[in-house]
Amino acid sequence: MAEDELTKDEIDNISKGSKYLTTAPGYKSKFDVVDILTNGNIPEFGNEADKLVCAFELGSLIRKTGLGTGKNNLLKLMSAIDVPHRVILFQRLSLQQIELMCQDPDFKDILGEITDVVRHK
């Protein structure tokens, strides 16, 4: 197994984390995802759950409102979170949004990492 590949346990933990989000409504208010997307203010993440919630909420925001001018800030956040959290974020996006990102060379490496994770699932 390559160093950057996820184990089955790691993938299972991501799935459990997604289920956690539905039972923790107050937790998501910890991050101002609008500020992240519009101003690029990336929060300090205390743990993996923080990254998971932030990725989930930001993906939900982008799905509802679109990326707008937040591309560079999204790329900035992507560098601050791990690949499994990027997968969570991209799962929230619409197919059209993902297709647009696939055409953007700035997302090439990120999408390649996500594809590798999904392929090994």
DOZADREN-80041 format. One record per residue: residue in one letter; x, y, z of N, C-alpha, C in turn. Coordinates in pm, whole numbers, plus 32768, in hexadecimal, padded with zeros to 4 digits. Atoms other than C-alpha are relative to their C-alpha. Example, Ala and Ser with C-alpha at 12.3 -4.5 7.8 and 13.67 -1.06 7.14 Angstrom:
% DOZADREN-80041
{type:a | n_X:8059 | n_Y:7F89 | n_Z:8000 | ca_X:84CE | ca_Y:7E3E | ca_Z:830C | c_X:805A | c_Y:8078 | c_Z:8000}
{type:s | n_X:7FAE | n_Y:7F89 | n_Z:7FFA | ca_X:8557 | ca_Y:7F96 | ca_Z:82CA | c_X:7FB3 | c_Y:806D | c_Z:8049}
% end
This chain:
% DOZADREN-80041
{type:m | n_X:8054 | n_Y:7F8B | n_Z:8000 | ca_X:8000 | ca_Y:8000 | ca_Z:8000 | c_X:8059 | c_Y:807C | c_Z:8000}
{type:a | n_X:7FB4 | n_Y:7F84 | n_Z:8006 | ca_X:8082 | ca_Y:8158 | ca_Z:7FA4 | c_X:7FE8 | c_Y:8052 | c_Z:807E}
{type:e | n_X:8004 | n_Y:7FB1 | n_Z:7F85 | ca_X:80C4 | ca_Y:824F | ca_Z:80B9 | c_X:7F82 | c_Y:8057 | c_Z:800B}
{type:d | n_X:8072 | n_Y:7FA5 | n_Z:7FFB | ca_X:7FA1 | ca_Y:8333 | ca_Z:8057 | c_X:7F79 | c_Y:7FBB | c_Z:7FEC}
{type:e | n_X:807D | n_Y:8048 | n_Z:8010 | ca_X:7E9B | ca_Y:8221 | ca_Z:802C | c_X:7FBA | c_Y:7FF0 | c_Z:8086}
{type:l | n_X:804E | n_Y:8012 | n_Z:7F87 | ca_X:7D84 | ca_Y:81FF | ca_Z:8127 | c_X:7FE6 | c_Y:7F6C | c_Z:801A}
{type:t | n_X:8024 | n_Y:8089 | n_Z:7FDC | ca_X:7D48 | ca_Y:80BE | ca_Z:81E2 | c_X:7F68 | c_Y:7FF7 | c_Z:800B}
{type:k | n_X:8091 | n_Y:8014 | n_Z:7FF0 | ca_X:7BEC | ca_Y:8028 | ca_Z:8201 | c_X:7FD1 | c_Y:803F | c_Z:8082}
{type:d | n_X:8025 | n_Y:7FC3 | n_Z:7F80 | ca_X:7BE6 | ca_Y:8099 | ca_Z:836D | c_X:7FF4 | c_Y:8099 | c_Z:7FF5}
{type:e | n_X:8006 | n_Y:7F70 | n_Z:8011 | ca_X:7C2F | ca_Y:8200 | ca_Z:8308 | c_X:7F84 | c_Y:8028 | c_Z:7FB2}
{type:i | n_X:8078 | n_Y:7FE5 | n_Z:804E | ca_X:7B1B | ca_Y:81F8 | ca_Z:8205 | c_X:7F84 | c_Y:7FED | c_Z:8055}
{type:d | n_X:8071 | n_Y:8016 | n_Z:7FA6 | ca_X:7A2C | ca_Y:8166 | ca_Z:8307 | c_X:7FF1 | c_Y:8073 | c_Z:8063}
{type:n | n_X:8004 | n_Y:7F90 | n_Z:7FA3 | ca_X:7A8A | ca_Y:827D | ca_Z:83F8 | c_X:7FC5 | c_Y:807E | c_Z:7FBF}
{type:i | n_X:8039 | n_Y:7F8E | n_Z:8049 | ca_X:7A35 | ca_Y:8382 | ca_Z:82EF | c_X:7F69 | c_Y:7FF0 | c_Z:7FF6}
{type:s | n_X:8090 | n_Y:8019 | n_Z:8009 | ca_X:78E2 | ca_Y:82E1 | ca_Z:82BD | c_X:7FBC | c_Y:8018 | c_Z:8086}
{type:k | n_X:8038 | n_Y:7FEA | n_Z:7F7A | ca_X:78A5 | ca_Y:82E1 | ca_Z:8435 | c_X:7FFD | c_Y:8095 | c_Z:801F}
{type:g | n_X:7FFC | n_Y:7F70 | n_Z:7FE8 | ca_X:790C | ca_Y:844D | ca_Z:8441 | c_X:7F90 | c_Y:8048 | c_Z:7FB8}
{type:s | n_X:806F | n_Y:7FC4 | n_Z:804A | ca_X:780A | ca_Y:84A4 | ca_Z:8337 | c_X:7F7E | c_Y:7FEC | c_Z:804D}
{type:k | n_X:8078 | n_Y:801B | n_Z:7FB0 | ca_X:76FE | ca_Y:8400 | ca_Z:840E | c_X:7FFF | c_Y:8058 | c_Z:807D}
{type:y | n_X:7FF4 | n_Y:7FAC | n_Z:7F89 | ca_X:7780 | ca_Y:84C9 | ca_Z:8537 | c_X:7FC6 | c_Y:808B | c_Z:7FE7}
{type:l | n_X:802E | n_Y:7F7A | n_Z:8020 | ca_X:772C | ca_Y:860B | ca_Z:8485 | c_X:7F6B | c_Y:8013 | c_Z:8014}
{type:t | n_X:8092 | n_Y:7FF4 | n_Z:7FF3 | ca_X:75B9 | ca_Y:85C2 | ca_Z:848B | c_X:7FD5 | c_Y:8004 | c_Z:8092}
{type:t | n_X:8024 | n_Y:8001 | n_Z:7F72 | ca_X:75C0 | ca_Y:859E | ca_Z:8607 | c_X:8041 | c_Y:8071 | c_Z:804D}
{type:a | n_X:7FB9 | n_Y:7F94 | n_Z:7FBA | ca_X:7690 | ca_Y:86D2 | ca_Z:8657 | c_X:7FE2 | c_Y:8088 | c_Z:7FC2}
{type:p | n_X:8022 | n_Y:7F83 | n_Z:8044 | ca_X:75D1 | ca_Y:8804 | ca_Z:85D6 | c_X:8047 | c_Y:807B | c_Z:8036}
{type:g | n_X:7FBC | n_Y:7F8C | n_Z:7FC9 | ca_X:767A | ca_Y:88FA | ca_Z:86C3 | c_X:8093 | c_Y:8006 | c_Z:7FDD}
{type:y | n_X:7F70 | n_Y:8007 | n_Z:801C | ca_X:77D7 | ca_Y:8889 | ca_Z:8661 | c_X:8025 | c_Y:804D | c_Z:7F83}
{type:k | n_X:7FDD | n_Y:7FC2 | n_Z:807F | ca_X:77C8 | ca_Y:8911 | ca_Z:8500 | c_X:8009 | c_Y:8099 | c_Z:8008}
{type:s | n_X:7FF9 | n_Y:7F6F | n_Z:7FF5 | ca_X:7799 | ca_Y:8A77 | ca_Z:8577 | c_X:808A | c_Y:802F | c_Z:802E}
{type:k | n_X:7F79 | n_Y:7FE1 | n_Z:7FD4 | ca_X:7902 | ca_Y:8A68 | ca_Z:85ED | c_X:8052 | c_Y:8042 | c_Z:7F8F}
{type:f | n_X:7FB5 | n_Y:7FCD | n_Z:8073 | ca_X:7978 | ca_Y:8AC5 | ca_Z:848C | c_X:7FAB | c_Y:805F | c_Z:7FAE}
{type:d | n_X:8043 | n_Y:7FA1 | n_Z:8057 | ca_X:7919 | ca_Y:8BF4 | ca_Z:83BD | c_X:802B | c_Y:7FE2 | c_Z:7F70}
{type:v | n_X:7FD6 | n_Y:802C | n_Z:8085 | ca_X:7923 | ca_Y:8B51 | ca_Z:8268 | c_X:7FF3 | c_Y:806E | c_Z:7F98}
{type:v | n_X:8009 | n_Y:7F8D | n_Z:805B | ca_X:78B5 | ca_Y:8C92 | ca_Z:81BB | c_X:8082 | c_Y:8050 | c_Z:8007}
{type:d | n_X:7F82 | n_Y:7FB8 | n_Z:7FEE | ca_X:79E8 | ca_Y:8D3F | ca_Z:824D | c_X:8074 | c_Y:7FB3 | c_Z:7FBF}
{type:i | n_X:7F97 | n_Y:8052 | n_Z:803F | ca_X:7AC3 | ca_Y:8C1E | ca_Z:81D9 | c_X:7FFE | c_Y:8014 | c_Z:7F69}
{type:l | n_X:800C | n_Y:7FF9 | n_Z:8092 | ca_X:7A3D | ca_Y:8C2E | ca_Z:8076 | c_X:8017 | c_Y:808C | c_Z:7FCA}
{type:t | n_X:7FF5 | n_Y:7F79 | n_Z:8036 | ca_X:7A2D | ca_Y:8DA7 | ca_Z:804E | c_X:8081 | c_Y:8048 | c_Z:8027}
{type:n | n_X:7F8A | n_Y:7FB7 | n_Z:7FD0 | ca_X:7B57 | ca_Y:8E1D | ca_Z:811C | c_X:807D | c_Y:7FAA | c_Z:8010}
{type:g | n_X:7F8D | n_Y:8059 | n_Z:7FF5 | ca_X:7C38 | ca_Y:8CEC | ca_Z:812C | c_X:8034 | c_Y:7FEF | c_Z:808D}
{type:n | n_X:7FD7 | n_Y:8010 | n_Z:7F74 | ca_X:7C42 | ca_Y:8CE9 | ca_Z:82A8 | c_X:7FEF | c_Y:7F6E | c_Z:802A}
{type:i | n_X:8001 | n_Y:808E | n_Z:7FE2 | ca_X:7C9C | ca_Y:8B80 | ca_Z:82E9 | c_X:8010 | c_Y:7FEF | c_Z:8097}
{type:p | n_X:7FF8 | n_Y:8012 | n_Z:7F6E | ca_X:7C56 | ca_Y:8B16 | ca_Z:8451 | c_X:806D | c_Y:7F9E | c_Z:8028}
{type:e | n_X:7FA7 | n_Y:8065 | n_Z:7FC6 | ca_X:7D40 | ca_Y:8A55 | ca_Z:8531 | c_X:7FA9 | c_Y:7F87 | c_Z:801F}
{type:f | n_X:804C | n_Y:807A | n_Z:7FE7 | ca_X:7CC5 | ca_Y:88F0 | ca_Z:853B | c_X:803C | c_Y:7FB8 | c_Z:8077}
{type:g | n_X:7FD1 | n_Y:8043 | n_Z:7F87 | ca_X:7CDE | ca_Y:884E | ca_Z:8690 | c_X:800B | c_Y:7F6A | c_Z:7FF1}
{type:n | n_X:8001 | n_Y:8091 | n_Z:8010 | ca_X:7C97 | ca_Y:86EE | ca_Z:8617 | c_X:7FC2 | c_Y:7FDB | c_Z:7F7B}
{type:e | n_X:8037 | n_Y:8031 | n_Z:807F | ca_X:7C19 | ca_Y:8616 | ca_Z:84FB | c_X:7F6C | c_Y:8022 | c_Z:7FF2}
{type:a | n_X:808F | n_Y:7FDF | n_Z:8005 | ca_X:7AAD | ca_Y:8658 | ca_Z:8557 | c_X:7FEC | c_Y:8090 | c_Z:7FD0}
{type:d | n_X:8008 | n_Y:7F76 | n_Z:802E | ca_X:7AE9 | ca_Y:87CD | ca_Z:8523 | c_X:800E | c_Y:8007 | c_Z:7F67}
{type:k | n_X:7FEA | n_Y:8000 | n_Z:8091 | ca_X:7B6E | ca_Y:878D | ca_Z:83C5 | c_X:7F88 | c_Y:7FC5 | c_Z:7FB8}
{type:l | n_X:8072 | n_Y:8043 | n_Z:803C | ca_X:7A4D | ca_Y:86A5 | ca_Z:8378 | c_X:7F88 | c_Y:805E | c_Z:7FFA}
{type:v | n_X:8073 | n_Y:7FA6 | n_Z:7FFB | ca_X:7942 | ca_Y:879C | ca_Z:83E7 | c_X:8014 | c_Y:8076 | c_Z:7FA1}
{type:c | n_X:7FE5 | n_Y:7F8E | n_Z:8057 | ca_X:79E7 | ca_Y:88BD | ca_Z:8330 | c_X:7FF3 | c_Y:7FD9 | c_Z:7F6D}
{type:a | n_X:8008 | n_Y:802E | n_Z:808A | ca_X:7A0B | ca_Y:87F7 | ca_Z:81ED | c_X:7F6E | c_Y:7FE7 | c_Z:7FD8}
{type:f | n_X:808C | n_Y:801E | n_Z:801B | ca_X:78A2 | ca_Y:8781 | ca_Z:8201 | c_X:7FB0 | c_Y:8081 | c_Z:7FED}
{type:e | n_X:804C | n_Y:7F83 | n_Z:8004 | ca_X:7819 | ca_Y:88DC | ca_Z:8245 | c_X:8028 | c_Y:8057 | c_Z:7F8A}
{type:l | n_X:7FD4 | n_Y:7FAF | n_Z:8071 | ca_X:78EE | ca_Y:898A | ca_Z:813F | c_X:7FCC | c_Y:7FC4 | c_Z:7F7D}
{type:g | n_X:8036 | n_Y:8041 | n_Z:8077 | ca_X:788A | ca_Y:8889 | ca_Z:803A | c_X:7F6B | c_Y:801C | c_Z:7FF0}
{type:s | n_X:8090 | n_Y:7FE2 | n_Z:8003 | ca_X:771D | ca_Y:88C2 | ca_Z:8094 | c_X:7FE7 | c_Y:8090 | c_Z:7FD3}
{type:l | n_X:800E | n_Y:7F74 | n_Z:8028 | ca_X:7747 | ca_Y:8A3B | ca_Z:8072 | c_X:801A | c_Y:8011 | c_Z:7F6B}
{type:i | n_X:7FDF | n_Y:7FF2 | n_Z:808E | ca_X:77ED | ca_Y:8A1D | ca_Z:7F1E | c_X:7F93 | c_Y:7FC3 | c_Z:7FA9}
{type:r | n_X:806C | n_Y:803E | n_Z:804C | ca_X:76DD | ca_Y:8932 | ca_Z:7EA6 | c_X:7F88 | c_Y:805F | c_Z:7FF5}
{type:k | n_X:8075 | n_Y:7FA7 | n_Z:7FFE | ca_X:75D1 | ca_Y:8A30 | ca_Z:7F09 | c_X:8019 | c_Y:8084 | c_Z:7FB8}
{type:t | n_X:7FE8 | n_Y:7F77 | n_Z:8031 | ca_X:7679 | ca_Y:8B76 | ca_Z:7EA4 | c_X:805F | c_Y:8007 | c_Z:7F89}
{type:g | n_X:7F9B | n_Y:7FFC | n_Z:8068 | ca_X:7784 | ca_Y:8B16 | ca_Z:7DAA | c_X:8087 | c_Y:802B | c_Z:803A}
{type:l | n_X:7F79 | n_Y:7FDE | n_Z:7FD4 | ca_X:78F9 | ca_Y:8B53 | ca_Z:7DC3 | c_X:801A | c_Y:8096 | c_Z:7FF6}
{type:g | n_X:7FED | n_Y:7F70 | n_Z:8013 | ca_X:78E9 | ca_Y:8CB9 | ca_Z:7D45 | c_X:8094 | c_Y:8021 | c_Z:7FEE}
{type:t | n_X:7F74 | n_Y:7FD6 | n_Z:8009 | ca_X:7A39 | ca_Y:8D65 | ca_Z:7D74 | c_X:8057 | c_Y:7FBD | c_Z:806A}
{type:g | n_X:7FB9 | n_Y:8040 | n_Z:7F92 | ca_X:7AA2 | ca_Y:8C79 | ca_Z:7E8A | c_X:805F | c_Y:7F90 | c_Z:7FD9}
{type:k | n_X:7FAA | n_Y:806F | n_Z:802C | ca_X:7B77 | ca_Y:8B8E | ca_Z:7DB8 | c_X:8084 | c_Y:7FFB | c_Z:804A}
{type:n | n_X:7F7D | n_Y:8000 | n_Z:7FBD | ca_X:7CC4 | ca_Y:8BF8 | ca_Z:7E4E | c_X:7FF3 | c_Y:7FDF | c_Z:8094}
{type:n | n_X:8015 | n_Y:801E | n_Z:7F72 | ca_X:7C36 | ca_Y:8BE7 | ca_Z:7FAD | c_X:7FDD | c_Y:7F6D | c_Z:8014}
{type:l | n_X:801C | n_Y:8090 | n_Z:7FF9 | ca_X:7BAD | ca_Y:8A8B | ca_Z:7F6A | c_X:8082 | c_Y:7FB1 | c_Z:7FF2}
{type:l | n_X:7F7F | n_Y:8043 | n_Z:8011 | ca_X:7D03 | ca_Y:8A20 | ca_Z:7EEE | c_X:8055 | c_Y:800E | c_Z:807F}
{type:k | n_X:7FB6 | n_Y:7FE9 | n_Z:7F83 | ca_X:7D9B | ca_Y:8AB8 | ca_Z:8029 | c_X:7FCE | c_Y:7FA2 | c_Z:806D}
{type:l | n_X:8036 | n_Y:805C | n_Z:7F9D | ca_X:7CAF | ca_Y:89EF | ca_Z:8105 | c_X:8027 | c_Y:7F70 | c_Z:7FDF}
{type:m | n_X:7FDD | n_Y:8089 | n_Z:8028 | ca_X:7CF5 | ca_Y:88B4 | ca_Z:803C | c_X:808D | c_Y:7FDB | c_Z:802C}
{type:s | n_X:7F77 | n_Y:801E | n_Z:7FD6 | ca_X:7E64 | ca_Y:88D3 | ca_Z:8094 | c_X:8009 | c_Y:7FF2 | c_Z:8099}
{type:a | n_X:7FFF | n_Y:8007 | n_Z:7F6D | ca_X:7E06 | ca_Y:88ED | ca_Z:8207 | c_X:7FBA | c_Y:7F84 | c_Z:8036}
{type:i | n_X:8045 | n_Y:8079 | n_Z:7FD3 | ca_X:7D35 | ca_Y:87AF | ca_Z:8212 | c_X:8038 | c_Y:7F87 | c_Z:7FB7}
{type:d | n_X:7FCB | n_Y:807C | n_Z:803A | ca_X:7D89 | ca_Y:8645 | ca_Z:81C6 | c_X:7FA6 | c_Y:7FCF | c_Z:7F8F}
{type:v | n_X:8049 | n_Y:8035 | n_Z:8073 | ca_X:7D1B | ca_Y:8583 | ca_Z:8093 | c_X:7F78 | c_Y:7FC8 | c_Z:8027}
{type:p | n_X:8086 | n_Y:8033 | n_Z:7FE0 | ca_X:7BFF | ca_Y:84CB | ca_Z:8146 | c_X:7F99 | c_Y:8070 | c_Z:8017}
{type:h | n_X:805B | n_Y:7F90 | n_Z:7FEA | ca_X:7B6B | ca_Y:861B | ca_Z:81A9 | c_X:7FDE | c_Y:8047 | c_Z:7F7D}
{type:r | n_X:801A | n_Y:7FC9 | n_Z:8086 | ca_X:7B8D | ca_Y:8697 | ca_Z:8044 | c_X:7F94 | c_Y:7FAC | c_Z:7FBB}
{type:v | n_X:8066 | n_Y:8059 | n_Z:803A | ca_X:7AC3 | ca_Y:8567 | ca_Z:7FD9 | c_X:7F77 | c_Y:8026 | c_Z:8036}
{type:i | n_X:807E | n_Y:7FD9 | n_Z:7FC1 | ca_X:79B1 | ca_Y:85C9 | ca_Z:80D0 | c_X:7FCC | c_Y:8082 | c_Z:7FC2}
{type:l | n_X:8028 | n_Y:7F81 | n_Z:803B | ca_X:79AD | ca_Y:872C | ca_Z:8048 | c_X:7FCB | c_Y:7FEC | c_Z:7F73}
{type:f | n_X:8029 | n_Y:8013 | n_Z:808A | ca_X:7998 | ca_Y:86BA | ca_Z:7EDF | c_X:7F80 | c_Y:7FAD | c_Z:7FF4}
{type:q | n_X:807D | n_Y:804C | n_Z:8001 | ca_X:7881 | ca_Y:85C5 | ca_Z:7F33 | c_X:7F87 | c_Y:805B | c_Z:800F}
{type:r | n_X:806E | n_Y:7FA2 | n_Z:7FEB | ca_X:77AB | ca_Y:86F0 | ca_Z:7F92 | c_X:7FE0 | c_Y:8051 | c_Z:7F83}
{type:l | n_X:8011 | n_Y:7FAD | n_Z:8077 | ca_X:77D8 | ca_Y:879C | ca_Z:7E3F | c_X:7FA5 | c_Y:7FBE | c_Z:7F9A}
{type:s | n_X:8051 | n_Y:8036 | n_Z:806D | ca_X:76F5 | ca_Y:8777 | ca_Z:7D13 | c_X:805D | c_Y:7FC9 | c_Z:7F94}
{type:l | n_X:7FB1 | n_Y:8039 | n_Z:806E | ca_X:776C | ca_Y:86B3 | ca_Z:7BE7 | c_X:8031 | c_Y:806E | c_Z:7FA3}
{type:q | n_X:7FD7 | n_Y:7F91 | n_Z:8055 | ca_X:7774 | ca_Y:87F4 | ca_Z:7B1B | c_X:8077 | c_Y:804B | c_Z:803C}
{type:q | n_X:7F91 | n_Y:7FB9 | n_Z:7FBF | ca_X:7857 | ca_Y:889B | ca_Z:7C1A | c_X:8081 | c_Y:7FAE | c_Z:7FF7}
{type:i | n_X:7F8A | n_Y:8056 | n_Z:800A | ca_X:7943 | ca_Y:8773 | ca_Z:7C1A | c_X:8036 | c_Y:7FFF | c_Z:7F72}
{type:e | n_X:7FD5 | n_Y:7FFE | n_Z:808C | ca_X:7949 | ca_Y:876F | ca_Z:7A9D | c_X:804A | c_Y:8081 | c_Z:7FDE}
{type:l | n_X:7FBA | n_Y:7F80 | n_Z:8017 | ca_X:79AA | ca_Y:88E0 | ca_Z:7A98 | c_X:808A | c_Y:7FFF | c_Z:803F}
{type:m | n_X:7F7D | n_Y:8008 | n_Z:7FBE | ca_X:7AC2 | ca_Y:889F | ca_Z:7B8F | c_X:805E | c_Y:7FA3 | c_Z:7FB5}
{type:c | n_X:7FAE | n_Y:805D | n_Z:804E | ca_X:7B3B | ca_Y:877D | ca_Z:7ABA | c_X:8041 | c_Y:8046 | c_Z:7F88}
{type:q | n_X:7FCC | n_Y:7FB6 | n_Z:8072 | ca_X:7B6E | ca_Y:8874 | ca_Z:799F | c_X:8066 | c_Y:806C | c_Z:8029}
{type:d | n_X:7FA7 | n_Y:7F98 | n_Z:7FCD | ca_X:7C38 | ca_Y:8960 | ca_Z:7A7B | c_X:8086 | c_Y:7FC1 | c_Z:8029}
{type:p | n_X:7F7E | n_Y:803C | n_Z:7FE2 | ca_X:7DAE | ca_Y:890E | ca_Z:7A82 | c_X:802D | c_Y:8013 | c_Z:8092}
{type:d | n_X:7FD9 | n_Y:7FEA | n_Z:7F75 | ca_X:7DCF | ca_Y:899D | ca_Z:7BE3 | c_X:7FCE | c_Y:7F91 | c_Z:805D}
{type:f | n_X:8038 | n_Y:806C | n_Z:7FAF | ca_X:7CFE | ca_Y:887A | ca_Z:7C67 | c_X:8036 | c_Y:7F77 | c_Z:7FD8}
{type:k | n_X:7FD0 | n_Y:8080 | n_Z:8036 | ca_X:7DBD | ca_Y:876D | ca_Z:7BA7 | c_X:803B | c_Y:7FA4 | c_Z:806B}
{type:d | n_X:7FC0 | n_Y:8054 | n_Z:7F9B | ca_X:7E94 | ca_Y:86EE | ca_Z:7CC8 | c_X:7F9D | c_Y:7FD3 | c_Z:806B}
{type:i | n_X:8063 | n_Y:8020 | n_Z:7F99 | ca_X:7D7A | ca_Y:86FD | ca_Z:7DC6 | c_X:7FA0 | c_Y:7F95 | c_Z:7FCE}
{type:l | n_X:805D | n_Y:8062 | n_Z:8038 | ca_X:7C8B | ca_Y:8641 | ca_Z:7CE3 | c_X:8044 | c_Y:7F7A | c_Z:7FE9}
{type:g | n_X:7FB5 | n_Y:807C | n_Z:8010 | ca_X:7D9A | ca_Y:8541 | ca_Z:7C9A | c_X:800A | c_Y:7FB4 | c_Z:8084}
{type:e | n_X:7FFA | n_Y:8040 | n_Z:7F7C | ca_X:7DC3 | ca_Y:84FD | ca_Z:7E0F | c_X:7F79 | c_Y:7FC6 | c_Z:8028}
{type:i | n_X:8087 | n_Y:802F | n_Z:7FDE | ca_X:7C4C | ca_Y:84DF | ca_Z:7E3E | c_X:7FDE | c_Y:7F84 | c_Z:7FAD}
{type:t | n_X:8019 | n_Y:8073 | n_Z:8057 | ca_X:7C32 | ca_Y:83F2 | ca_Z:7D16 | c_X:804A | c_Y:7F85 | c_Z:8033}
{type:d | n_X:7FB3 | n_Y:8071 | n_Z:7FCA | ca_X:7D44 | ca_Y:8318 | ca_Z:7DAC | c_X:7FBC | c_Y:7FC4 | c_Z:807A}
{type:v | n_X:8044 | n_Y:8031 | n_Z:7F87 | ca_X:7C88 | ca_Y:8301 | ca_Z:7EF7 | c_X:7F82 | c_Y:7FB6 | c_Z:7FDA}
{type:v | n_X:807E | n_Y:803F | n_Z:8027 | ca_X:7B3C | ca_Y:82B1 | ca_Z:7E51 | c_X:801A | c_Y:7F7B | c_Z:7FB9}
{type:r | n_X:7FDF | n_Y:8079 | n_Z:804A | ca_X:7BDE | ca_Y:81AF | ca_Z:7D70 | c_X:8023 | c_Y:7F8C | c_Z:805D}
{type:h | n_X:7FD5 | n_Y:8067 | n_Z:7FA1 | ca_X:7C67 | ca_Y:80F3 | ca_Z:7EA0 | c_X:7F97 | c_Y:7FE0 | c_Z:8069}
{type:k | n_X:806A | n_Y:8011 | n_Z:7F9C | ca_X:7B22 | ca_Y:80FF | ca_Z:7F63 | c_X:7FCB | c_Y:7F73 | c_Z:8004}
% end
